[in-house]
Amino acid sequence: MPPRAFPLSLRVGTDICSIKRIRGILQISKNSSARRLDRFLPKLLTWPERQYFWNRFQSGPSTDDDIAAISQFLAGRWAAKEACRKACEHLGTSNGFHSIIILPVSPPDQRPDTETSRPQGLILRNKLPERPTDDPKTRIAQGPPIDATFDIESVEGQFCEVSISHDKSWATAVAIVPMLDWPCNTMDECESMRVEAQRAAPDDQSTRTGHNRSDS
């Protein structure tokens, strides 16, 4: 009898990230950490993740202990997103950080000062855009506006299982992702299909305008 196929439609991804490397990105000098963190966070985290980050690390990188804790956290998020990316064919070789959300499983009204529940991944069909109200001049210590809310029902995606571990020097992550039955294999292909669909859709306003002209 020939070997049987694996019975479940699952893919596994894993990654490891140096905590020291993340700390080196954030801290060239003691006074530069806040500015460098301000530039680094939007590259790695979507805005709901940044909101969670600032609720958890309210004081920012003000002390060496803060920088150590932040570096460990961000290294874990980096590893988790890379693990998810490796398990998703449609993300290709791009990092896809803004197509992946890693947040703890907790009630929406719970203030996440500490991560009290396991993280979970959400693979998005399309990249999550920035909020229209984001102000690039917001001071680093303030973080995102506290009244921002993320409606998870407004995005198309697939939940997946993620496990993150740390030791003194490294953060590791494993992701288990269902096979995604999406009609595109790469983010560029998905974006091209979306643009083509928009072009093919009738312009309601021009249709109405043309109809009015013909009636007049």
Beta strands, then each sheet from edge to edge (+ up, - down):
strand 1: 10-18
strand 2: 100-104
strand 3: 119-124
strand 4: 157-166
strand 5: 170-178
sheet 1: 1+ 5- 4+ 3- 2+
end
